[in-house]
Amino acid sequence: MARAELKLETLKDLNLGAVGLVWDQELAVIMHDLHDRPGVPKARELHLILRVEPISEHGGCEYVRGDVAIFSRLPKRKTRELNFATDVQGRLIFNSESPDSVDQNTLFGKETASDD
């Protein structure tokens, strides 16, 4: 079928089926995130945007140019609040064994490169 009316049920066939494929891929991303982070209560979103603009050759709308955008929005991934120190060289220092206290001594007293 070379020519078809654009409707919700034919939208998936646009661009040789790429629109339907991308929709399925973005939905899979959302489903993976829901199972990966069930404790995050914020909604996941799947957006489909159809943009069309007229092409006027003789004062009317003879043709239309357009595109389709499909994307998902997931809640941001972030750590809990961490404690950092700075030094006179402008470096940001952290303690990998004690995220809450950058000055906490390590369990076995090992030195790190940032202790210089």
C-alpha angles and dihedrals in degrees: 000000000000100000124038138161113255108245133146092268093050096043091089090062096060118118093016092307096309093123092058092044094051091047090054092047094050091046089053089052090054094047091049090051092049091055094040095051109024090154093065104090098192118112123257115221134209114197129196116185123186113194120191132174130182124253108207120193101158104022096281135079103271097155139012129217117206151150140202125230121195122182142147130227119209130183111270118264111229140158126239116265112294133198120239137177130206132212135205091266089063095249123147110228128199135177110232092197096048113032092176097054121033091190095054112122116242120253095247098028095245118165123234132203091252092060091077 
